[in-house]
Amino acid sequence: VQLVESGGGLVQPGGSLRLSCAASGFTFSSYGMSWYRQTPGKERELVALISNTGGRTNYADAVKGRFTISRDNAKNTVYLQMNSLEPEDTAKYYCRRLGGGNYWGQGTQVTVSS
């Protein structure tokens, strides 16, 4: 199992970023996927979940209405569209496969600052 995140960077408050997580080594369409984030000294927190078909999603209250999780099973990729970014969204973002096993990507840094 391999998960590779990309798309992070430095963005001004109010800006947008789209994160991608490319998956390999398993049948992607059989598993739900998720995005987490972590800041130094804090535990990782769940940001968003998506079912294996993409038909169901769920979000942390802090990002509802601003972030959208989606997936393309043909490309074995899950996305996180982040709009109206705030300095509090600054974190390293990780994707994680749901279901059996504890599989994480290496993370991608998002910094929201003017």
Secondary structure as the mmCIF struct_conf table of DSSP 4:
data_model
#
loop_
_struct_conf.conf_type_id
_struct_conf.id
_struct_conf.beg_label_comp_id
_struct_conf.beg_label_asym_id
_struct_conf.beg_label_seq_id
_struct_conf.end_label_comp_id
_struct_conf.end_label_asym_id
_struct_conf.end_label_seq_id
STRN STRN1 GLN A 2 SER A 6
STRN STRN2 GLY A 9 VAL A 11
TURN_TY1_P TURN_TY1_P1 PRO A 13 GLY A 14
STRN STRN3 LEU A 17 SER A 24
BEND BEND1 GLY A 25 PHE A 26
HELX_RH_3T_P HELX_RH_3T_P1 PHE A 28 SER A 30
BEND BEND2 TYR A 31 TYR A 31
STRN STRN4 MET A 33 GLN A 38
TURN_TY1_P TURN_TY1_P2 PRO A 40 GLY A 41
BEND BEND3 LYS A 42 LYS A 42
STRN STRN5 GLU A 45 ILE A 50
TURN_TY1_P TURN_TY1_P3 ASN A 52 THR A 53
BEND BEND4 GLY A 54 GLY A 54
STRN STRN6 THR A 57 TYR A 59
TURN_TY1_P TURN_TY1_P4 ASP A 61 ARG A 66
STRN STRN7 PHE A 67 ASP A 72
TURN_TY1_P TURN_TY1_P5 ASN A 73 ASN A 76
STRN STRN8 THR A 77 MET A 82
BEND BEND5 SER A 84 SER A 84
HELX_RH_3T_P HELX_RH_3T_P2 PRO A 87 ASP A 89
STRN STRN9 ALA A 91 ARG A 97
BEND BEND6 GLY A 99 GLY A 101
STRN STRN10 TRP A 104 TRP A 104
STRN STRN11 THR A 108 VAL A 112
#
